[in-house]
Amino acid sequence: MPKIKCGDVVFSNIEAVIFDKNGTLEDSETQLINWAKVSANYLNQKFPGIEQSLLKVFGVNGNSLDVAGLMAVASRYETEIATASHIVQTGYSWFESLQIAREALDTAETVVGIPAPMFAGCREILEKLAANNYKLGILSAATTHEVQVFVQEHELGEYIQLAMGVDGGISKPNPQLLINACQKLGVEVHQTLMVGDSIGDMQMAKNAGAAGCIGITWIGNPSHVYGADVVIHQLADIQVI
């Protein structure tokens, strides 16, 4: 099996590479900002004056997204919980608040749509890795449905053998999530690389015992992938040698 090189770091004896989706393969910043705005506007119609505080909770300021904030890195379930926690302060019961939060997020998904565009070099790196017989997967904090739609819409099925998201239960950075993904791919976690754009991805990979974690920061801020074995700024920085 060839080796994988990023900068001066070389990874040997690798069987699989698992990628995050949002912010790693998918250029989802504009989509996430719009999801946050539509959700907040929907809820503002029910609870006037709540919009700006909700946008702050979501990690959205104008047309800027906090790439380490709730909307960028949390799972759908975690976003529902955070939104409902805000709504419950208006006097609604917890279960009512949770239902309203789900309705708002569902509305945003319908209005904005999925998926977002791929980053430059996405198809090329997947094609290269697959051609060298690496098993490839996507492990995202988004729902499994969203991951599957991303793979289908961008016609990545010939490369991606696992399209896995978070549908409640454990989420990033719980290492069991990566361990489960490796089991589904039929590979050992210690022979698997994780590529992601958040500290949660790095922590998950480290604690699961992955062969390595590659942090990608398209905006050139390595603090967002603290703990990575190597930091890259584009997918083309992943080389097969």
Summary of the structure (lengths in Angstrom):
residues: 241
radius of gyration: 18.2
end to end distance: 9.5
largest distance: 59.9
contacts: 835
relative contact order: 0.19
helix: 48%
strand: 17%
